[in-house]
Amino acid sequence: MATKTRALRRGDSIGVVAPAGPVNVERLHRGVAELERLGFTVRIAEGVLERKRFTAGTIENRLRQIHGFFADPGVAAVVCARGGAGTVQLLPHLDRDLLRENPKPLLGYSDITLLHLEMERLGLTSLHGPMVARELAEGDSAYDLASLWHALTGEGEPYASGPDDLVALAGGSGEGVLRGGCLSLLAAAAGTPWALRRVDEPTILFLEDVDERPYRVDRMLRQLRASGALQGVTGVVFGDMKGCAPGFHEDYSLEEVLLEALDGLDVPVALGLSSGHTAHPNVTLPLGARARLECLGGEALFAVLEAPVE
C-alpha cells in the first residue's frame, strides 16, 4: 500500500495545472466552476493557457506549475486541466524530493499516466479520473461524483462496479494494489527509467485506451508482458476500450485479442470499467489503494477496498 495523502475538506484549495496539451479557456473555466460547486476553492496555475506546438507551453512553464502547487501548503490537491501529449518531457526534470515531501492527491488520466507512474515510484497514491477542462467542464453527468468525492475526501463508500457494468472474460478472483492507467502510455514507458515497475506484491492491473486498433492493443499488451511489468498481477480489468474493437468486416472480437495476449496468466480478466477515455461517467480510481476483482459464474465485480486519503 502506498502512502495515503491528506483528505480534503470543503473549502480546501485545489490547484489546476497543465502538464500536457494546450487548454481551451472556456472549458477550463467551466471545469473550475464545477470544482467550486463541489465546495472547493480553486487556483489556476500561472501559465496554464500558454501554448508551444502540441503542449501547454514550455517544459519550464509546466514544471513550475507542478512544483509550485506541490510546494504550496495552501494547496490541498493538484488536478490536471487535460491530457494530450508532452508529459514525458517533464519526467527527467521533476523534483521528486519535493513531491515526496509534500504528498497530495494528483488527479488526471491519459498522458497523466506518466505522472501516476512517478507518484507510485515515490510510494504515493494518486487518482485516475476526470480532468478540469474535460469531464468536469461537462458537469456531473460526465463523471462519477461518488467515486471522485470518496477519493478526495474519504467520505462515502469506496467505488464498486454494479452487476452489469463489467464483462467477465476470464474467471477467478484476485486482490491487490491497484496500478495502471492508459495502455499506450504504459507501453511507451517500458524500458525507460519511469516504466511501470516490476513488483512482487499482488496487483490488480487497470488498463484503458481509446481508438487503438486491435493489433496495436495486442502489441502493447505483449510489450508489457515481455518487460516484466505484469509480474505479481492477480487480476486485469480493462476500461471501455472505446474505439478499439475490430471493424464489422473482421471475423474476431476485441475480447479474443485481449485473452490471447494475456494467455497463461491464469488470473481474472474483465472489460468495461469506465475510467479514463469513456463515453460513460468517468470513475475516479485510487491508484496505490487496494482493490479486488472477482469473475465468478460469468459475472464480474470490481471493488476498491480503501480510501487513498486519510
C-alpha positions as CSV (number, residue, x, y, z in Angstrom):
1,M,0.0,0.0,0.0
2,A,1.3,3.4,-1.0
3,T,1.4,6.3,1.5
4,K,-2.1,8.0,1.7
5,T,-2.4,11.7,1.2
6,R,-4.4,14.1,3.4
7,A,-8.1,14.0,2.9
8,L,-9.7,17.2,1.5
9,R,-12.4,19.1,3.2
10,R,-14.9,21.6,1.8
11,G,-13.2,25.0,1.4
12,D,-9.8,23.4,0.7
13,S,-7.9,24.8,-2.2
14,I,-7.3,22.8,-5.4
15,G,-4.6,23.8,-7.8
16,V,-5.1,23.4,-11.6
17,V,-2.1,22.6,-13.8
18,A,-1.5,21.8,-17.4
19,P,1.4,19.3,-17.7
20,A,0.5,18.1,-21.3
21,G,-1.6,19.5,-24.1
22,P,-2.9,23.1,-24.6
23,V,-6.0,24.1,-22.7
24,N,-9.3,25.5,-24.0
25,V,-10.0,28.6,-21.9
26,E,-13.8,28.3,-22.0
27,R,-13.7,24.6,-20.9
28,L,-11.1,25.5,-18.2
29,H,-13.4,28.0,-16.6
30,R,-16.4,25.7,-16.8
31,G,-14.4,22.9,-15.0
32,V,-13.2,25.4,-12.4
33,A,-16.8,26.4,-11.7
34,E,-17.7,22.7,-11.2
35,L,-15.0,22.2,-8.6
36,E,-16.2,25.4,-6.9
37,R,-19.8,24.0,-7.0
38,L,-18.5,20.9,-5.1
39,G,-17.3,23.2,-2.3
40,F,-13.6,23.7,-3.1
41,T,-11.7,26.9,-3.8
42,V,-9.7,26.8,-7.0
43,R,-6.4,28.3,-8.0
44,I,-5.3,28.2,-11.7
45,A,-1.5,28.0,-12.1
46,E,0.1,30.9,-13.9
47,G,0.9,29.8,-17.5
48,V,-1.9,27.2,-17.8
49,L,-3.1,28.8,-21.1
50,E,0.3,29.1,-22.7
51,R,1.0,27.1,-25.9
52,K,4.0,25.7,-27.6
53,R,3.5,23.3,-30.5
54,F,1.3,20.4,-29.1
55,T,1.9,21.3,-25.4
56,A,0.7,23.9,-22.9
57,G,3.8,26.0,-23.1
58,T,7.5,25.3,-22.4
59,I,8.9,22.5,-20.2
60,E,9.9,25.1,-17.6
61,N,6.4,26.6,-17.5
62,R,4.7,23.2,-16.9
63,L,7.2,22.1,-14.3
64,R,6.8,25.4,-12.5
65,Q,3.1,24.8,-12.2
66,I,3.5,21.3,-10.7
67,H,6.4,22.2,-8.4
68,G,4.7,25.4,-7.3
69,F,1.5,23.8,-6.2
70,F,3.1,20.8,-4.5
71,A,5.4,23.1,-2.6
72,D,2.5,25.4,-1.6
73,P,1.0,24.3,1.8
74,G,-2.2,26.2,0.9
75,V,-3.0,23.8,-2.0
76,A,-4.5,20.5,-0.9
77,A,-4.7,18.7,-4.2
78,V,-3.5,19.1,-7.8
79,V,-5.8,18.5,-10.7
80,C,-4.8,18.4,-14.3
81,A,-6.6,20.5,-16.9
82,R,-6.3,17.9,-19.6
83,G,-4.1,15.1,-21.1
84,G,-2.9,15.2,-24.6
85,A,0.9,14.9,-25.1
86,G,4.1,16.3,-23.6
87,T,4.2,14.9,-20.1
88,V,7.1,12.7,-21.0
89,Q,9.2,15.9,-21.5
90,L,8.8,16.8,-17.8
91,L,10.0,13.5,-16.3
92,P,13.7,14.0,-16.4
93,H,13.3,17.3,-14.6
94,L,10.8,16.5,-11.9
95,D,11.8,17.4,-8.4
96,R,11.0,14.1,-6.9
97,D,12.1,15.0,-3.4
98,L,9.7,17.9,-3.4
99,L,6.8,15.7,-4.4
100,R,7.7,13.0,-1.9
101,E,8.0,15.5,1.0
102,N,4.7,17.3,0.1
103,P,2.3,14.5,-0.7
104,K,-1.1,15.5,-2.0
105,P,-3.7,14.0,-4.4
106,L,-2.9,14.3,-8.1
107,L,-5.9,13.8,-10.4
108,G,-5.9,13.1,-14.2
109,Y,-5.7,10.4,-16.9
110,S,-4.4,9.7,-20.4
111,D,-1.0,11.4,-20.8
112,I,-1.1,12.0,-17.0
113,T,-0.5,8.2,-16.6
114,L,3.3,9.1,-16.7
115,L,2.9,11.3,-13.6
116,H,0.9,8.5,-11.9
117,L,3.8,6.2,-12.5
118,E,6.1,8.7,-10.8
119,M,3.8,9.0,-7.9
120,E,3.8,5.3,-7.5
121,R,7.6,5.2,-7.7
122,L,7.6,7.7,-4.8
123,G,5.3,5.5,-2.8
124,L,2.3,7.8,-3.0
125,T,-1.3,7.2,-4.0
126,S,-2.7,9.1,-7.0
127,L,-6.1,9.4,-8.7
128,H,-7.0,8.2,-12.2
129,G,-10.1,10.2,-13.1
130,P,-11.8,13.3,-14.5
131,M,-9.9,16.5,-15.6
132,V,-10.9,20.1,-15.3
133,A,-11.2,21.1,-19.0
134,R,-12.6,17.7,-19.9
135,E,-15.3,15.9,-17.8
136,L,-15.5,18.5,-15.1
137,A,-16.2,21.1,-17.7
138,E,-19.2,19.0,-18.9
139,G,-20.8,18.8,-15.5
140,D,-21.8,16.0,-13.2
141,S,-23.3,13.8,-16.0
142,A,-19.7,13.3,-17.4
143,Y,-18.1,12.0,-14.2
144,D,-18.9,9.8,-11.3
145,L,-19.3,12.1,-8.3
146,A,-19.4,9.5,-5.6
147,S,-16.0,7.9,-6.6
148,L,-14.4,11.4,-7.0
149,W,-15.7,12.6,-3.7
150,H,-14.5,9.4,-1.9
151,A,-11.1,9.6,-3.5
152,L,-10.6,13.2,-2.5
153,T,-12.3,13.3,1.0
154,G,-12.6,9.7,2.1
155,E,-16.3,10.3,2.7
156,G,-18.9,7.8,1.5
157,E,-18.2,4.3,0.3
158,P,-15.3,3.1,-2.0
159,Y,-16.2,2.5,-5.6
160,A,-17.7,-0.8,-6.6
161,S,-19.0,-1.8,-10.0
162,G,-22.6,-2.7,-10.5
163,P,-23.8,-6.2,-11.5
164,D,-24.0,-5.3,-15.3
165,D,-21.1,-2.8,-15.5
166,L,-18.3,-5.3,-16.5
167,V,-18.0,-8.2,-18.8
168,A,-16.1,-11.2,-17.4
169,L,-13.5,-12.5,-19.8
170,A,-11.6,-15.0,-17.6
171,G,-12.7,-16.5,-14.3
172,G,-11.2,-16.3,-10.9
173,S,-10.7,-13.8,-8.1
174,G,-7.8,-11.6,-7.1
175,E,-6.9,-8.9,-4.7
176,G,-4.0,-6.4,-4.6
177,V,-2.8,-2.9,-5.0
178,L,-4.4,-1.1,-7.9
179,R,-2.0,0.1,-10.6
180,G,-2.0,1.0,-14.2
181,G,-3.6,3.7,-16.5
182,C,-3.5,4.4,-20.2
183,L,-2.2,1.3,-22.1
184,S,-0.4,3.2,-24.8
185,L,1.5,5.3,-22.2
186,L,2.4,2.3,-20.1
187,A,3.7,0.5,-23.2
188,A,5.7,3.6,-24.3
189,A,7.3,3.9,-20.9
190,A,8.6,0.3,-21.0
191,G,12.4,0.2,-21.0
192,T,12.7,3.8,-19.6
193,P,13.5,4.9,-16.0
194,W,9.8,5.7,-15.4
195,A,8.4,2.4,-16.6
196,L,5.6,0.5,-14.8
197,R,7.7,-1.2,-12.2
198,R,8.1,-5.0,-11.7
199,V,6.8,-5.7,-8.3
200,D,6.3,-8.8,-6.2
201,E,3.2,-7.6,-4.3
202,P,-0.2,-8.7,-5.6
203,T,-1.5,-6.2,-8.1
204,I,-4.9,-5.5,-9.8
205,L,-3.9,-4.0,-13.1
206,F,-6.2,-1.5,-14.7
207,L,-5.6,-0.8,-18.5
208,E,-7.6,1.5,-20.7
209,D,-7.2,3.4,-24.0
210,V,-9.2,4.8,-26.9
211,D,-9.2,4.5,-30.7
212,E,-6.3,1.9,-30.8
213,R,-6.6,-0.8,-33.5
214,P,-6.7,-4.3,-32.1
215,Y,-3.3,-5.2,-33.5
216,R,-1.8,-2.3,-31.6
217,V,-3.6,-3.3,-28.4
218,D,-2.2,-6.8,-28.8
219,R,1.3,-5.5,-29.4
220,M,1.2,-3.2,-26.4
221,L,-0.1,-5.9,-24.1
222,R,2.7,-8.3,-25.2
223,Q,5.2,-5.5,-24.8
224,L,4.2,-5.0,-21.2
225,R,4.3,-8.7,-20.6
226,A,7.8,-9.0,-22.1
227,S,9.0,-6.1,-20.0
228,G,8.1,-8.0,-16.8
229,A,5.5,-5.4,-15.8
230,L,2.8,-8.0,-15.3
231,Q,4.8,-9.7,-12.6
232,G,2.6,-10.1,-9.5
233,V,-0.6,-9.4,-11.3
234,T,-3.6,-11.1,-9.7
235,G,-6.3,-9.6,-11.9
236,V,-6.6,-7.4,-15.0
237,V,-9.6,-5.1,-15.6
238,F,-9.8,-3.1,-18.8
239,G,-11.6,0.1,-19.4
240,D,-14.3,0.6,-22.0
241,M,-11.6,0.5,-24.7
242,K,-13.8,2.8,-26.8
243,G,-13.0,2.7,-30.5
244,C,-10.6,-0.3,-30.1
245,A,-12.9,-3.1,-31.4
246,P,-12.3,-4.5,-34.9
247,G,-14.4,-3.4,-37.8
248,F,-17.6,-5.1,-38.8
249,H,-15.8,-6.9,-41.6
250,E,-13.4,-8.6,-39.2
251,D,-14.1,-12.2,-38.0
252,Y,-12.7,-11.8,-34.5
253,S,-13.5,-9.7,-31.4
254,L,-11.6,-7.4,-29.1
255,E,-12.3,-9.8,-26.3
256,E,-10.5,-12.6,-28.2
257,V,-7.5,-10.3,-28.8
258,L,-7.2,-9.4,-25.1
259,L,-7.5,-13.0,-23.9
260,E,-4.9,-14.3,-26.4
261,A,-2.4,-11.6,-25.4
262,L,-2.9,-12.5,-21.7
263,D,-3.0,-16.2,-22.3
264,G,-1.2,-18.2,-19.5
265,L,-1.6,-15.5,-16.8
266,D,-4.4,-17.5,-15.1
267,V,-6.0,-14.5,-13.4
268,P,-9.5,-13.0,-13.6
269,V,-9.9,-10.6,-16.6
270,A,-12.8,-8.2,-17.0
271,L,-13.7,-5.5,-19.5
272,G,-15.7,-2.2,-19.2
273,L,-14.6,-0.2,-16.2
274,S,-15.5,3.3,-17.1
275,S,-12.5,5.3,-16.0
276,G,-10.3,7.4,-18.3
277,H,-11.4,7.5,-22.0
278,T,-15.0,6.6,-21.7
279,A,-18.4,7.5,-23.0
280,H,-19.9,6.9,-19.6
281,P,-19.5,8.9,-16.4
282,N,-15.7,8.9,-15.6
283,V,-15.0,6.9,-12.5
284,T,-12.1,8.0,-10.2
285,L,-9.8,5.1,-9.4
286,P,-7.3,5.4,-6.5
287,L,-4.1,4.1,-7.8
288,G,-2.0,2.7,-4.9
289,A,-5.0,1.6,-2.9
290,R,-6.1,-2.0,-2.5
291,A,-8.8,-3.4,-4.9
292,R,-10.4,-6.7,-5.7
293,L,-11.6,-8.3,-9.0
294,E,-14.0,-11.3,-9.0
295,C,-15.1,-13.0,-12.1
296,L,-17.3,-15.9,-11.0
297,G,-20.2,-17.6,-12.6
298,G,-19.9,-15.4,-15.7
299,E,-20.3,-12.2,-13.7
300,A,-17.6,-9.6,-12.9
301,L,-17.2,-7.3,-9.9
302,F,-14.5,-4.8,-9.3
303,A,-14.3,-3.1,-5.9
304,V,-12.0,-0.5,-4.3
305,L,-11.2,-1.7,-0.8
306,E,-10.0,1.5,0.9
307,A,-9.7,5.3,0.5
308,P,-6.4,6.7,-0.8
309,V,-6.6,9.6,1.7
310,E,-6.7,9.8,5.5
